[in-house]
Amino acid sequence: MAKTRDTVLNTFLTTAVLCIVCSVFVSASAVGLKSRQELNKQLDKKKNILSVCQIDFSNGDVQSIYDENIQAYLVDLQTGFYAEQTPDSKQTAAKFDLSKLADSEFKTLTEDPAGLGGRRENFEVIYVFQKGNQLVLPIRGKGLWSTLWGFLSLDANDFTTRGITFYAHGETPGLGGEVDSDAFKNQWMEENATLDKDGKVIIEVSKAGQAVEGEIDGLAGATITTQGVDKLIKYWLGPDGFGPFLVGNTKKFQAVAKNERSVVGLISGLQD
Ligand SMILES: Cc1cc2nc3c(=O)[nH]c(=O)nc-3n(C[C@H](O)[C@H](O)[C@H](O)COP(=O)(O)O)c2cc1C
């Protein structure tokens, strides 16, 4: 009589072999696709930078449109000056990864209005769209459920708003998720003042329906997300964010024309 294969041992063996084969396949795919995932992430970021500058990339190659229009600069947030590279992790503007900064390249925050987890990087990359006279600043901060990651575009001369985009967040679709809707984003193209002449942050993101002239109207039914956006914008434009860079460069440019360490000077110099 033939021996039955239907034994408990065989069931375990088959399951084990299947598990091993599948896990090898999944791991190999994850490792094999990692570089492509990273490339797509970078490409998505570039698309967001182009879109916040209102540069159309629908009919062309994103990478070449980005290269033609955008320059990236590494900024030391504490001094407001450019930096060639970060001192410890040796990162440059071209290859900057926030998650790869050294611990020593962060500042511990005593107050954390934007909800950055108690620390802020000492270096960030800003982007310049010279033809459009725009600066693009990376911004992020806590909403209701999640950290919102985005870019804010400013006019390079007077720092009025030219656009905003949030490319990653976990707010509720239809409520806080409207932060990425055209209706909300279009308001940021209206050249709202962000800083007064002394460099004080004056932009306001108000509760839905309560914005007055020059303010950004918040999201209906999503007051907490709205407050999050208000706080993160104020934080990143303020003295602990890009304030030293923005205000410092304005003053330096006024004092020393075409100061080559100033983006404002750089843009104006190139446009002369
Ligand atoms: C399922 C669910 C999802 C919500 N998602 C958000 C959100 O993404 N952002 C937000 O600010 N409020 C959200 N809220 C509402 C908040 O709990 C809170 O009521 C609201 O922010 C108050 O805003 P309002 O004064 O505009 O109603 C959500 C509520 C529920 C029940």
The ligand as a Gaussian input file, in Angstrom:
#p B3LYP/6-31G(d) Opt

LIG

0 1
 C      -13.473000      61.518000      12.205000
 C      -13.044000      62.929000      12.461000
 C      -11.970000      63.437000      11.784000
 C      -11.523000      64.748000      12.010000
 N      -10.438000      65.221000      11.328000
 C      -10.007000      66.470000      11.585000
 C       -8.857000      66.988000      10.914000
 O       -8.238000      66.361000      10.046000
 N       -8.449000      68.229000      11.264000
 C       -9.082000      68.990000      12.201000
 O       -8.644000      70.095000      12.489000
 N      -10.189000      68.524000      12.815000
 C      -10.662000      67.296000      12.542000
 N      -11.772000      66.828000      13.168000
 C      -12.537000      67.756000      14.011000
 C      -11.853000      68.006000      15.318000
 O      -12.071000      66.930000      16.139000
 C      -12.405000      69.297000      15.935000
 O      -13.742000      69.118000      16.230000
 C      -12.302000      70.429000      14.957000
 O      -10.956000      70.651000      14.624000
 C      -12.885000      71.689000      15.499000
 O      -12.988000      72.511000      14.383000
 P      -14.252000      73.405000      14.070000
 O      -14.322000      74.364000      15.213000
 O      -13.912000      74.043000      12.786000
 O      -15.428000      72.485000      13.972000
 C      -12.207000      65.546000      12.950000
 C      -13.307000      65.015000      13.638000
 C      -13.711000      63.736000      13.403000
 C      -14.887000      63.213000      14.183000

